[in-house]
Amino acid sequence: MAGTLKRIAGPAYLGSSVANIYTPPASTIYTVIRHIHIGNPTGSAATFTLYVGGTGGSTGGTELFKAYTVAANGSFDYYCSMLMLSTDFLSGLASAGSTLTITVEGEQGVV
């Protein structure tokens, strides 16, 4: 049975220090991330890094994207089918706070 389509996170600014973007809701819920959109409404290029792993994670080797550049007034879209279990967090940061916004879409279902 398919899960329920949801906006998983955002739109919200990525901070300049690593923070959780997606926190698992419960051990009985799974999430499938389908789309990550990052927008840069500023006049300067900025970078972001995303991690999949532990809460507030920034461990080397868990990067989904590392120092990825988004052009001034541009955007980045990542379409995927990434299963997130109750122990999986999506965390990240931007090169400067209040520059990049992130929106995460997907579906959730009961384990």
Secondary structure, DSSP 8 states (H G I E B T S, - for coil): ---EEEEEEEEEE--SS-EEEE----TTEEEEEEEEEEE--SSS-EEEEEEEESTT---TT-EEEEEEEE-TT-EEEEEEEEEE-TT-EEEEEESSTTS-EEEEEEEEEE-
